[in-house]
Amino acid sequence: MPTMEEYLTRPLGDRVARLRSTPDEMARLLDGKDDRALSRRPDARSDGREALQAFQRRRHEVIGLLDALDPGQWQRSGIHLARGRMELGEWVASLAGHDDNHLGQLRRALDARP
């Protein structure tokens, strides 16, 4: 899985495409899975349901924000609670890496033996 730093080396369009592709990838992983499969905890981090909930909480807000911006606004920056000042492109890179993390958690939970 690429890290935020690795995503920063990729074009902004690739980072945004990653964010847009995550819901479909999650849907494919979840297809035909029941709550029992999602509640497996393969490690001390989180089960599949927690990974899915964390993703869903922010997905609509993030995509809505990205859709509302015009290209001239991509150099804007803001304050991230944990990372401090970040440009919007850096934030998108961090979200892309975060999506990969949640997808990995979901895969591990679904692959875990009952």
Jmol script that loads the backbone (N, CA, C; Angstrom):
load data "model"
ATOM      1  N   MET A   1       0.835  -1.183   0.000  1.00  0.00           N
ATOM      2  CA  MET A   1       0.000   0.000   0.000  1.00  0.00           C
ATOM      3  C   MET A   1       0.880   1.248   0.000  1.00  0.00           C
ATOM      4  N   PRO A   2       0.589   2.181  -0.884  1.00  0.00           N
ATOM      5  CA  PRO A   2       1.367   3.419  -0.906  1.00  0.00           C
ATOM      6  C   PRO A   2       1.129   4.247   0.357  1.00  0.00           C
ATOM      7  N   THR A   3       2.146   4.934   0.781  1.00  0.00           N
ATOM      8  CA  THR A   3       2.035   5.843   1.919  1.00  0.00           C
ATOM      9  C   THR A   3       1.643   7.231   1.415  1.00  0.00           C
ATOM     10  N   MET A   4       1.385   8.123   2.343  1.00  0.00           N
ATOM     11  CA  MET A   4       1.095   9.507   1.976  1.00  0.00           C
ATOM     12  C   MET A   4       2.249  10.083   1.170  1.00  0.00           C
ATOM     13  N   GLU A   5       3.472   9.807   1.604  1.00  0.00           N
ATOM     14  CA  GLU A   5       4.644  10.330   0.904  1.00  0.00           C
ATOM     15  C   GLU A   5       4.712   9.806  -0.528  1.00  0.00           C
ATOM     16  N   GLU A   6       4.372   8.542  -0.720  1.00  0.00           N
ATOM     17  CA  GLU A   6       4.372   7.977  -2.074  1.00  0.00           C
ATOM     18  C   GLU A   6       3.259   8.586  -2.913  1.00  0.00           C
ATOM     19  N   TYR A   7       2.087   8.816  -2.298  1.00  0.00           N
ATOM     20  CA  TYR A   7       1.008   9.467  -3.046  1.00  0.00           C
ATOM     21  C   TYR A   7       1.390  10.893  -3.434  1.00  0.00           C
ATOM     22  N   LEU A   8       2.194  11.560  -2.626  1.00  0.00           N
ATOM     23  CA  LEU A   8       2.611  12.924  -2.950  1.00  0.00           C
ATOM     24  C   LEU A   8       3.453  12.979  -4.221  1.00  0.00           C
ATOM     25  N   THR A   9       4.077  11.878  -4.599  1.00  0.00           N
ATOM     26  CA  THR A   9       4.866  11.861  -5.831  1.00  0.00           C
ATOM     27  C   THR A   9       3.995  11.622  -7.064  1.00  0.00           C
ATOM     28  N   ARG A  10       2.753  11.290  -6.842  1.00  0.00           N
ATOM     29  CA  ARG A  10       1.836  11.013  -7.958  1.00  0.00           C
ATOM     30  C   ARG A  10       1.056  12.276  -8.312  1.00  0.00           C
ATOM     31  N   PRO A  11       0.613  12.364  -9.562  1.00  0.00           N
ATOM     32  CA  PRO A  11      -0.187  13.533  -9.954  1.00  0.00           C
ATOM     33  C   PRO A  11      -1.460  13.637  -9.109  1.00  0.00           C
ATOM     34  N   LEU A  12      -1.905  14.850  -8.887  1.00  0.00           N
ATOM     35  CA  LEU A  12      -3.093  15.090  -8.085  1.00  0.00           C
ATOM     36  C   LEU A  12      -4.296  14.312  -8.610  1.00  0.00           C
ATOM     37  N   GLY A  13      -4.428  14.237  -9.918  1.00  0.00           N
ATOM     38  CA  GLY A  13      -5.546  13.498 -10.508  1.00  0.00           C
ATOM     39  C   GLY A  13      -5.549  12.031 -10.104  1.00  0.00           C
ATOM     40  N   ASP A  14      -4.367  11.435  -9.966  1.00  0.00           N
ATOM     41  CA  ASP A  14      -4.273  10.042  -9.523  1.00  0.00           C
ATOM     42  C   ASP A  14      -4.719   9.898  -8.074  1.00  0.00           C
ATOM     43  N   ARG A  15      -4.377  10.878  -7.259  1.00  0.00           N
ATOM     44  CA  ARG A  15      -4.776  10.830  -5.840  1.00  0.00           C
ATOM     45  C   ARG A  15      -6.287  10.919  -5.707  1.00  0.00           C
ATOM     46  N   VAL A  16      -6.879  11.852  -6.460  1.00  0.00           N
ATOM     47  CA  VAL A  16      -8.339  12.012  -6.419  1.00  0.00           C
ATOM     48  C   VAL A  16      -9.008  10.766  -6.986  1.00  0.00           C
ATOM     49  N   ALA A  17      -8.449  10.201  -8.051  1.00  0.00           N
ATOM     50  CA  ALA A  17      -9.013   8.975  -8.626  1.00  0.00           C
ATOM     51  C   ALA A  17      -9.007   7.847  -7.597  1.00  0.00           C
ATOM     52  N   ARG A  18      -7.954   7.794  -6.760  1.00  0.00           N
ATOM     53  CA  ARG A  18      -7.900   6.774  -5.709  1.00  0.00           C
ATOM     54  C   ARG A  18      -9.063   6.933  -4.760  1.00  0.00           C
ATOM     55  N   LEU A  19      -9.331   8.169  -4.361  1.00  0.00           N
ATOM     56  CA  LEU A  19     -10.442   8.423  -3.442  1.00  0.00           C
ATOM     57  C   LEU A  19     -11.778   8.045  -4.071  1.00  0.00           C
ATOM     58  N   ARG A  20     -11.916   8.339  -5.348  1.00  0.00           N
ATOM     59  CA  ARG A  20     -13.176   8.029  -6.022  1.00  0.00           C
ATOM     60  C   ARG A  20     -13.362   6.522  -6.248  1.00  0.00           C
ATOM     61  N   SER A  21     -12.271   5.778  -6.357  1.00  0.00           N
ATOM     62  CA  SER A  21     -12.389   4.337  -6.630  1.00  0.00           C
ATOM     63  C   SER A  21     -12.600   3.500  -5.370  1.00  0.00           C
ATOM     64  N   THR A  22     -12.326   4.058  -4.211  1.00  0.00           N
ATOM     65  CA  THR A  22     -12.434   3.287  -2.971  1.00  0.00           C
ATOM     66  C   THR A  22     -13.835   2.740  -2.720  1.00  0.00           C
ATOM     67  N   PRO A  23     -14.924   3.514  -2.902  1.00  0.00           N
ATOM     68  CA  PRO A  23     -16.255   2.941  -2.632  1.00  0.00           C
ATOM     69  C   PRO A  23     -16.553   1.695  -3.476  1.00  0.00           C
ATOM     70  N   ASP A  24     -16.174   1.710  -4.757  1.00  0.00           N
ATOM     71  CA  ASP A  24     -16.417   0.543  -5.599  1.00  0.00           C
ATOM     72  C   ASP A  24     -15.579  -0.649  -5.149  1.00  0.00           C
ATOM     73  N   GLU A  25     -14.344  -0.381  -4.746  1.00  0.00           N
ATOM     74  CA  GLU A  25     -13.486  -1.459  -4.272  1.00  0.00           C
ATOM     75  C   GLU A  25     -14.040  -2.065  -2.982  1.00  0.00           C
ATOM     76  N   MET A  26     -14.533  -1.217  -2.097  1.00  0.00           N
ATOM     77  CA  MET A  26     -15.147  -1.725  -0.866  1.00  0.00           C
ATOM     78  C   MET A  26     -16.387  -2.542  -1.186  1.00  0.00           C
ATOM     79  N   ALA A  27     -17.188  -2.068  -2.116  1.00  0.00           N
ATOM     80  CA  ALA A  27     -18.406  -2.809  -2.489  1.00  0.00           C
ATOM     81  C   ALA A  27     -18.060  -4.197  -3.024  1.00  0.00           C
ATOM     82  N   ARG A  28     -17.008  -4.291  -3.836  1.00  0.00           N
ATOM     83  CA  ARG A  28     -16.589  -5.607  -4.348  1.00  0.00           C
ATOM     84  C   ARG A  28     -16.135  -6.524  -3.216  1.00  0.00           C
ATOM     85  N   LEU A  29     -15.387  -5.973  -2.263  1.00  0.00           N
ATOM     86  CA  LEU A  29     -14.930  -6.772  -1.129  1.00  0.00           C
ATOM     87  C   LEU A  29     -16.096  -7.254  -0.265  1.00  0.00           C
ATOM     88  N   LEU A  30     -17.117  -6.433  -0.138  1.00  0.00           N
ATOM     89  CA  LEU A  30     -18.244  -6.745   0.735  1.00  0.00           C
ATOM     90  C   LEU A  30     -19.317  -7.596   0.081  1.00  0.00           C
ATOM     91  N   ASP A  31     -19.282  -7.714  -1.233  1.00  0.00           N
ATOM     92  CA  ASP A  31     -20.313  -8.447  -1.963  1.00  0.00           C
ATOM     93  C   ASP A  31     -20.464  -9.869  -1.418  1.00  0.00           C
ATOM     94  N   GLY A  32     -21.645 -10.184  -0.932  1.00  0.00           N
ATOM     95  CA  GLY A  32     -21.945 -11.518  -0.436  1.00  0.00           C
ATOM     96  C   GLY A  32     -21.450 -11.818   0.970  1.00  0.00           C
ATOM     97  N   LYS A  33     -20.834 -10.838   1.626  1.00  0.00           N
ATOM     98  CA  LYS A  33     -20.316 -11.069   2.977  1.00  0.00           C
ATOM     99  C   LYS A  33     -21.391 -10.743   4.010  1.00  0.00           C
ATOM    100  N   ASP A  34     -21.422 -11.520   5.073  1.00  0.00           N
ATOM    101  CA  ASP A  34     -22.391 -11.262   6.132  1.00  0.00           C
ATOM    102  C   ASP A  34     -21.725 -10.558   7.310  1.00  0.00           C
ATOM    103  N   ASP A  35     -22.544 -10.208   8.304  1.00  0.00           N
ATOM    104  CA  ASP A  35     -22.038  -9.485   9.476  1.00  0.00           C
ATOM    105  C   ASP A  35     -20.991 -10.306  10.226  1.00  0.00           C
ATOM    106  N   ARG A  36     -21.137 -11.607  10.225  1.00  0.00           N
ATOM    107  CA  ARG A  36     -20.160 -12.460  10.921  1.00  0.00           C
ATOM    108  C   ARG A  36     -18.765 -12.300  10.300  1.00  0.00           C
ATOM    109  N   ALA A  37     -18.712 -12.281   8.977  1.00  0.00           N
ATOM    110  CA  ALA A  37     -17.423 -12.104   8.297  1.00  0.00           C
ATOM    111  C   ALA A  37     -16.829 -10.732   8.601  1.00  0.00           C
ATOM    112  N   LEU A  38     -17.682  -9.710   8.672  1.00  0.00           N
ATOM    113  CA  LEU A  38     -17.212  -8.348   8.939  1.00  0.00           C
ATOM    114  C   LEU A  38     -16.768  -8.141  10.376  1.00  0.00           C
ATOM    115  N   SER A  39     -17.265  -8.958  11.287  1.00  0.00           N
ATOM    116  CA  SER A  39     -16.936  -8.750  12.694  1.00  0.00           C
ATOM    117  C   SER A  39     -15.671  -9.482  13.124  1.00  0.00           C
ATOM    118  N   ARG A  40     -15.020 -10.197  12.228  1.00  0.00           N
ATOM    119  CA  ARG A  40     -13.763 -10.854  12.573  1.00  0.00           C
ATOM    120  C   ARG A  40     -12.702  -9.807  12.883  1.00  0.00           C
ATOM    121  N   ARG A  41     -11.882 -10.114  13.851  1.00  0.00           N
ATOM    122  CA  ARG A  41     -10.819  -9.197  14.278  1.00  0.00           C
ATOM    123  C   ARG A  41      -9.488  -9.938  14.127  1.00  0.00           C
ATOM    124  N   PRO A  42      -8.838  -9.779  12.952  1.00  0.00           N
ATOM    125  CA  PRO A  42      -7.609 -10.530  12.708  1.00  0.00           C
ATOM    126  C   PRO A  42      -6.398 -10.004  13.473  1.00  0.00           C
ATOM    127  N   ASP A  43      -6.482  -8.784  13.970  1.00  0.00           N
ATOM    128  CA  ASP A  43      -5.384  -8.218  14.746  1.00  0.00           C
ATOM    129  C   ASP A  43      -5.979  -7.257  15.773  1.00  0.00           C
ATOM    130  N   ALA A  44      -5.165  -6.614  16.516  1.00  0.00           N
ATOM    131  CA  ALA A  44      -5.648  -5.750  17.598  1.00  0.00           C
ATOM    132  C   ALA A  44      -6.223  -4.435  17.099  1.00  0.00           C
ATOM    133  N   ARG A  45      -6.118  -4.152  15.818  1.00  0.00           N
ATOM    134  CA  ARG A  45      -6.553  -2.845  15.327  1.00  0.00           C
ATOM    135  C   ARG A  45      -8.071  -2.752  15.272  1.00  0.00           C
ATOM    136  N   SER A  46      -8.682  -3.163  14.190  1.00  0.00           N
ATOM    137  CA  SER A  46     -10.132  -3.034  14.101  1.00  0.00           C
ATOM    138  C   SER A  46     -10.703  -4.143  13.244  1.00  0.00           C
ATOM    139  N   ASP A  47     -11.987  -4.385  13.444  1.00  0.00           N
ATOM    140  CA  ASP A  47     -12.634  -5.384  12.611  1.00  0.00           C
ATOM    141  C   ASP A  47     -13.130  -4.712  11.331  1.00  0.00           C
ATOM    142  N   GLY A  48     -13.695  -5.504  10.437  1.00  0.00           N
ATOM    143  CA  GLY A  48     -14.148  -4.981   9.155  1.00  0.00           C
ATOM    144  C   GLY A  48     -15.219  -3.925   9.282  1.00  0.00           C
ATOM    145  N   ARG A  49     -16.124  -4.098  10.235  1.00  0.00           N
ATOM    146  CA  ARG A  49     -17.188  -3.098  10.409  1.00  0.00           C
ATOM    147  C   ARG A  49     -16.618  -1.751  10.816  1.00  0.00           C
ATOM    148  N   GLU A  50     -15.635  -1.759  11.710  1.00  0.00           N
ATOM    149  CA  GLU A  50     -15.033  -0.492  12.158  1.00  0.00           C
ATOM    150  C   GLU A  50     -14.304   0.203  11.020  1.00  0.00           C
ATOM    151  N   ALA A  51     -13.608  -0.559  10.187  1.00  0.00           N
ATOM    152  CA  ALA A  51     -12.928   0.032   9.032  1.00  0.00           C
ATOM    153  C   ALA A  51     -13.939   0.649   8.076  1.00  0.00           C
ATOM    154  N   LEU A  52     -15.028  -0.064   7.843  1.00  0.00           N
ATOM    155  CA  LEU A  52     -16.072   0.425   6.946  1.00  0.00           C
ATOM    156  C   LEU A  52     -16.743   1.675   7.514  1.00  0.00           C
ATOM    157  N   GLN A  53     -17.040   1.686   8.797  1.00  0.00           N
ATOM    158  CA  GLN A  53     -17.672   2.846   9.412  1.00  0.00           C
ATOM    159  C   GLN A  53     -16.765   4.074   9.374  1.00  0.00           C
ATOM    160  N   ALA A  54     -15.488   3.884   9.631  1.00  0.00           N
ATOM    161  CA  ALA A  54     -14.554   5.013   9.589  1.00  0.00           C
ATOM    162  C   ALA A  54     -14.511   5.610   8.191  1.00  0.00           C
ATOM    163  N   PHE A  55     -14.519   4.758   7.193  1.00  0.00           N
ATOM    164  CA  PHE A  55     -14.511   5.220   5.815  1.00  0.00           C
ATOM    165  C   PHE A  55     -15.804   5.964   5.488  1.00  0.00           C
ATOM    166  N   GLN A  56     -16.937   5.381   5.830  1.00  0.00           N
ATOM    167  CA  GLN A  56     -18.227   5.971   5.476  1.00  0.00           C
ATOM    168  C   GLN A  56     -18.464   7.314   6.149  1.00  0.00           C
ATOM    169  N   ARG A  57     -17.938   7.498   7.362  1.00  0.00           N
ATOM    170  CA  ARG A  57     -18.152   8.756   8.091  1.00  0.00           C
ATOM    171  C   ARG A  57     -17.631   9.959   7.310  1.00  0.00           C
ATOM    172  N   ARG A  58     -16.538   9.798   6.626  1.00  0.00           N
ATOM    173  CA  ARG A  58     -15.952  10.963   5.971  1.00  0.00           C
ATOM    174  C   ARG A  58     -16.112  10.992   4.463  1.00  0.00           C
ATOM    175  N   ARG A  59     -16.513   9.889   3.854  1.00  0.00           N
ATOM    176  CA  ARG A  59     -16.535   9.794   2.400  1.00  0.00           C
ATOM    177  C   ARG A  59     -17.387  10.870   1.745  1.00  0.00           C
ATOM    178  N   HIS A  60     -18.619  11.051   2.176  1.00  0.00           N
ATOM    179  CA  HIS A  60     -19.502  12.017   1.529  1.00  0.00           C
ATOM    180  C   HIS A  60     -18.971  13.436   1.679  1.00  0.00           C
ATOM    181  N   GLU A  61     -18.416  13.744   2.831  1.00  0.00           N
ATOM    182  CA  GLU A  61     -17.866  15.079   3.047  1.00  0.00           C
ATOM    183  C   GLU A  61     -16.673  15.341   2.140  1.00  0.00           C
ATOM    184  N   VAL A  62     -15.786  14.375   2.023  1.00  0.00           N
ATOM    185  CA  VAL A  62     -14.564  14.546   1.225  1.00  0.00           C
ATOM    186  C   VAL A  62     -14.893  14.714  -0.250  1.00  0.00           C
ATOM    187  N   ILE A  63     -15.684  13.798  -0.797  1.00  0.00           N
ATOM    188  CA  ILE A  63     -16.019  13.878  -2.220  1.00  0.00           C
ATOM    189  C   ILE A  63     -16.799  15.157  -2.512  1.00  0.00           C
ATOM    190  N   GLY A  64     -17.694  15.549  -1.624  1.00  0.00           N
ATOM    191  CA  GLY A  64     -18.433  16.793  -1.812  1.00  0.00           C
ATOM    192  C   GLY A  64     -17.510  17.996  -1.859  1.00  0.00           C
ATOM    193  N   LEU A  65     -16.529  18.025  -0.982  1.00  0.00           N
ATOM    194  CA  LEU A  65     -15.561  19.127  -0.969  1.00  0.00           C
ATOM    195  C   LEU A  65     -14.742  19.147  -2.250  1.00  0.00           C
ATOM    196  N   LEU A  66     -14.237  17.995  -2.655  1.00  0.00           N
ATOM    197  CA  LEU A  66     -13.415  17.932  -3.865  1.00  0.00           C
ATOM    198  C   LEU A  66     -14.201  18.355  -5.094  1.00  0.00           C
ATOM    199  N   ASP A  67     -15.462  17.950  -5.176  1.00  0.00           N
ATOM    200  CA  ASP A  67     -16.298  18.319  -6.321  1.00  0.00           C
ATOM    201  C   ASP A  67     -16.600  19.814  -6.352  1.00  0.00           C
ATOM    202  N   ALA A  68     -16.626  20.440  -5.176  1.00  0.00           N
ATOM    203  CA  ALA A  68     -16.974  21.865  -5.101  1.00  0.00           C
ATOM    204  C   ALA A  68     -15.810  22.787  -5.455  1.00  0.00           C
ATOM    205  N   LEU A  69     -14.592  22.281  -5.456  1.00  0.00           N
ATOM    206  CA  LEU A  69     -13.419  23.128  -5.686  1.00  0.00           C
ATOM    207  C   LEU A  69     -13.107  23.278  -7.174  1.00  0.00           C
ATOM    208  N   ASP A  70     -12.678  24.466  -7.538  1.00  0.00           N
ATOM    209  CA  ASP A  70     -12.167  24.632  -8.890  1.00  0.00           C
ATOM    210  C   ASP A  70     -10.637  24.472  -8.825  1.00  0.00           C
ATOM    211  N   PRO A  71      -9.982  24.214  -9.955  1.00  0.00           N
ATOM    212  CA  PRO A  71      -8.539  23.945  -9.934  1.00  0.00           C
ATOM    213  C   PRO A  71      -7.695  25.030  -9.275  1.00  0.00           C
ATOM    214  N   GLY A  72      -8.120  26.259  -9.313  1.00  0.00           N
ATOM    215  CA  GLY A  72      -7.361  27.335  -8.698  1.00  0.00           C
ATOM    216  C   GLY A  72      -7.306  27.263  -7.176  1.00  0.00           C
ATOM    217  N   GLN A  73      -8.179  26.501  -6.595  1.00  0.00           N
ATOM    218  CA  GLN A  73      -8.233  26.392  -5.139  1.00  0.00           C
ATOM    219  C   GLN A  73      -7.357  25.265  -4.589  1.00  0.00           C
ATOM    220  N   TRP A  74      -6.737  24.476  -5.446  1.00  0.00           N
ATOM    221  CA  TRP A  74      -5.982  23.311  -4.972  1.00  0.00           C
ATOM    222  C   TRP A  74      -4.712  23.682  -4.211  1.00  0.00           C
ATOM    223  N   GLN A  75      -4.252  24.911  -4.336  1.00  0.00           N
ATOM    224  CA  GLN A  75      -3.056  25.309  -3.575  1.00  0.00           C
ATOM    225  C   GLN A  75      -3.405  25.864  -2.201  1.00  0.00           C
ATOM    226  N   ARG A  76      -4.674  25.905  -1.878  1.00  0.00           N
ATOM    227  CA  ARG A  76      -5.078  26.391  -0.564  1.00  0.00           C
ATOM    228  C   ARG A  76      -4.595  25.444   0.510  1.00  0.00           C
ATOM    229  N   SER A  77      -4.448  25.964   1.693  1.00  0.00           N
ATOM    230  CA  SER A  77      -4.024  25.111   2.801  1.00  0.00           C
ATOM    231  C   SER A  77      -4.957  25.324   3.981  1.00  0.00           C
ATOM    232  N   GLY A  78      -4.855  24.410   4.906  1.00  0.00           N
ATOM    233  CA  GLY A  78      -5.640  24.483   6.131  1.00  0.00           C
ATOM    234  C   GLY A  78      -4.865  23.803   7.240  1.00  0.00           C
ATOM    235  N   ILE A  79      -5.494  23.720   8.377  1.00  0.00           N
ATOM    236  CA  ILE A  79      -4.844  23.121   9.541  1.00  0.00           C
ATOM    237  C   ILE A  79      -5.467  21.749   9.803  1.00  0.00           C
ATOM    238  N   HIS A  80      -4.637  20.730   9.723  1.00  0.00           N
ATOM    239  CA  HIS A  80      -5.041  19.369  10.076  1.00  0.00           C
ATOM    240  C   HIS A  80      -4.782  19.210  11.569  1.00  0.00           C
ATOM    241  N   LEU A  81      -5.719  18.603  12.279  1.00  0.00           N
ATOM    242  CA  LEU A  81      -5.586  18.507  13.735  1.00  0.00           C
ATOM    243  C   LEU A  81      -4.322  17.773  14.176  1.00  0.00           C
ATOM    244  N   ALA A  82      -3.920  16.733  13.441  1.00  0.00           N
ATOM    245  CA  ALA A  82      -2.746  15.960  13.844  1.00  0.00           C
ATOM    246  C   ALA A  82      -1.475  16.371  13.103  1.00  0.00           C
ATOM    247  N   ARG A  83      -1.596  16.833  11.867  1.00  0.00           N
ATOM    248  CA  ARG A  83      -0.425  17.092  11.030  1.00  0.00           C
ATOM    249  C   ARG A  83      -0.077  18.569  10.893  1.00  0.00           C
ATOM    250  N   GLY A  84      -0.940  19.444  11.379  1.00  0.00           N
ATOM    251  CA  GLY A  84      -0.668  20.874  11.247  1.00  0.00           C
ATOM    252  C   GLY A  84      -1.067  21.395   9.869  1.00  0.00           C
ATOM    253  N   ARG A  85      -0.376  22.446   9.408  1.00  0.00           N
ATOM    254  CA  ARG A  85      -0.724  23.064   8.122  1.00  0.00           C
ATOM    255  C   ARG A  85      -0.447  22.105   6.977  1.00  0.00           C
ATOM    256  N   MET A  86      -1.438  21.966   6.109  1.00  0.00           N
ATOM    257  CA  MET A  86      -1.311  21.097   4.938  1.00  0.00           C
ATOM    258  C   MET A  86      -1.956  21.778   3.744  1.00  0.00           C
ATOM    259  N   GLU A  87      -1.333  21.643   2.581  1.00  0.00           N
ATOM    260  CA  GLU A  87      -1.985  22.065   1.352  1.00  0.00           C
ATOM    261  C   GLU A  87      -3.049  21.023   1.014  1.00  0.00           C
ATOM    262  N   LEU A  88      -4.022  21.427   0.237  1.00  0.00           N
ATOM    263  CA  LEU A  88      -5.118  20.538  -0.109  1.00  0.00           C
ATOM    264  C   LEU A  88      -4.605  19.265  -0.796  1.00  0.00           C
ATOM    265  N   GLY A  89      -3.624  19.398  -1.676  1.00  0.00           N
ATOM    266  CA  GLY A  89      -3.060  18.225  -2.356  1.00  0.00           C
ATOM    267  C   GLY A  89      -2.406  17.258  -1.392  1.00  0.00           C
ATOM    268  N   GLU A  90      -1.787  17.789  -0.328  1.00  0.00           N
ATOM    269  CA  GLU A  90      -1.195  16.924   0.699  1.00  0.00           C
ATOM    270  C   GLU A  90      -2.287  16.182   1.468  1.00  0.00           C
ATOM    271  N   TRP A  91      -3.360  16.886   1.759  1.00  0.00           N
ATOM    272  CA  TRP A  91      -4.476  16.283   2.473  1.00  0.00           C
ATOM    273  C   TRP A  91      -5.071  15.139   1.654  1.00  0.00           C
ATOM    274  N   VAL A  92      -5.233  15.365   0.350  1.00  0.00           N
ATOM    275  CA  VAL A  92      -5.769  14.318  -0.523  1.00  0.00           C
ATOM    276  C   VAL A  92      -4.825  13.117  -0.537  1.00  0.00           C
ATOM    277  N   ALA A  93      -3.516  13.353  -0.545  1.00  0.00           N
ATOM    278  CA  ALA A  93      -2.545  12.256  -0.489  1.00  0.00           C
ATOM    279  C   ALA A  93      -2.693  11.475   0.816  1.00  0.00           C
ATOM    280  N   SER A  94      -2.905  12.191   1.921  1.00  0.00           N
ATOM    281  CA  SER A  94      -3.065  11.499   3.200  1.00  0.00           C
ATOM    282  C   SER A  94      -4.349  10.683   3.215  1.00  0.00           C
ATOM    283  N   LEU A  95      -5.410  11.205   2.605  1.00  0.00           N
ATOM    284  CA  LEU A  95      -6.670  10.467   2.543  1.00  0.00           C
ATOM    285  C   LEU A  95      -6.548   9.227   1.662  1.00  0.00           C
ATOM    286  N   ALA A  96      -5.819   9.347   0.561  1.00  0.00           N
ATOM    287  CA  ALA A  96      -5.625   8.188  -0.315  1.00  0.00           C
ATOM    288  C   ALA A  96      -4.902   7.071   0.438  1.00  0.00           C
ATOM    289  N   GLY A  97      -3.860   7.428   1.181  1.00  0.00           N
ATOM    290  CA  GLY A  97      -3.161   6.439   1.997  1.00  0.00           C
ATOM    291  C   GLY A  97      -4.053   5.873   3.085  1.00  0.00           C
ATOM    292  N   HIS A  98      -4.888   6.718   3.653  1.00  0.00           N
ATOM    293  CA  HIS A  98      -5.823   6.289   4.692  1.00  0.00           C
ATOM    294  C   HIS A  98      -6.850   5.310   4.114  1.00  0.00           C
ATOM    295  N   ASP A  99      -7.326   5.593   2.902  1.00  0.00           N
ATOM    296  CA  ASP A  99      -8.252   4.659   2.244  1.00  0.00           C
ATOM    297  C   ASP A  99      -7.600   3.296   2.068  1.00  0.00           C
ATOM    298  N   ASP A 100      -6.343   3.291   1.619  1.00  0.00           N
ATOM    299  CA  ASP A 100      -5.633   2.021   1.457  1.00  0.00           C
ATOM    300  C   ASP A 100      -5.540   1.280   2.785  1.00  0.00           C
ATOM    301  N   ASN A 101      -5.318   2.016   3.869  1.00  0.00           N
ATOM    302  CA  ASN A 101      -5.253   1.409   5.189  1.00  0.00           C
ATOM    303  C   ASN A 101      -6.582   0.740   5.554  1.00  0.00           C
ATOM    304  N   HIS A 102      -7.702   1.452   5.340  1.00  0.00           N
ATOM    305  CA  HIS A 102      -9.015   0.877   5.646  1.00  0.00           C
ATOM    306  C   HIS A 102      -9.315  -0.331   4.758  1.00  0.00           C
ATOM    307  N   LEU A 103      -8.932  -0.264   3.497  1.00  0.00           N
ATOM    308  CA  LEU A 103      -9.137  -1.418   2.616  1.00  0.00           C
ATOM    309  C   LEU A 103      -8.325  -2.618   3.099  1.00  0.00           C
ATOM    310  N   GLY A 104      -7.113  -2.370   3.557  1.00  0.00           N
ATOM    311  CA  GLY A 104      -6.292  -3.451   4.099  1.00  0.00           C
ATOM    312  C   GLY A 104      -6.915  -4.060   5.343  1.00  0.00           C
ATOM    313  N   GLN A 105      -7.445  -3.216   6.237  1.00  0.00           N
ATOM    314  CA  GLN A 105      -8.127  -3.722   7.431  1.00  0.00           C
ATOM    315  C   GLN A 105      -9.314  -4.592   7.045  1.00  0.00           C
ATOM    316  N   LEU A 106     -10.075  -4.118   6.073  1.00  0.00           N
ATOM    317  CA  LEU A 106     -11.247  -4.860   5.627  1.00  0.00           C
ATOM    318  C   LEU A 106     -10.841  -6.202   5.018  1.00  0.00           C
ATOM    319  N   ARG A 107      -9.815  -6.199   4.183  1.00  0.00           N
ATOM    320  CA  ARG A 107      -9.336  -7.452   3.588  1.00  0.00           C
ATOM    321  C   ARG A 107      -8.878  -8.449   4.660  1.00  0.00           C
ATOM    322  N   ARG A 108      -8.124  -7.946   5.642  1.00  0.00           N
ATOM    323  CA  ARG A 108      -7.639  -8.835   6.705  1.00  0.00           C
ATOM    324  C   ARG A 108      -8.804  -9.427   7.495  1.00  0.00           C
ATOM    325  N   ALA A 109      -9.803  -8.612   7.785  1.00  0.00           N
ATOM    326  CA  ALA A 109     -10.964  -9.107   8.529  1.00  0.00           C
ATOM    327  C   ALA A 109     -11.715 -10.164   7.722  1.00  0.00           C
ATOM    328  N   LEU A 110     -11.886  -9.919   6.443  1.00  0.00           N
ATOM    329  CA  LEU A 110     -12.640 -10.866   5.603  1.00  0.00           C
ATOM    330  C   LEU A 110     -11.846 -12.140   5.342  1.00  0.00           C
ATOM    331  N   ASP A 111     -10.521 -12.047   5.348  1.00  0.00           N
ATOM    332  CA  ASP A 111      -9.678 -13.221   5.106  1.00  0.00           C
ATOM    333  C   ASP A 111      -9.405 -14.041   6.368  1.00  0.00           C
ATOM    334  N   ALA A 112      -9.701 -13.461   7.539  1.00  0.00           N
ATOM    335  CA  ALA A 112      -9.420 -14.146   8.805  1.00  0.00           C
ATOM    336  C   ALA A 112     -10.297 -15.381   8.945  1.00  0.00           C
ATOM    337  N   ARG A 113      -9.719 -16.377   9.536  1.00  0.00           N
ATOM    338  CA  ARG A 113     -10.475 -17.609   9.779  1.00  0.00           C
ATOM    339  C   ARG A 113     -11.389 -17.395  10.987  1.00  0.00           C
ATOM    340  N   PRO A 114     -12.619 -17.925  10.891  1.00  0.00           N
ATOM    341  CA  PRO A 114     -13.566 -17.766  12.008  1.00  0.00           C
ATOM    342  C   PRO A 114     -13.104 -18.486  13.260  1.00  0.00           C
TER     343      PRO A 114
END
end "model"
wireframe off; spacefill off
backbone 0.3
color backbone group
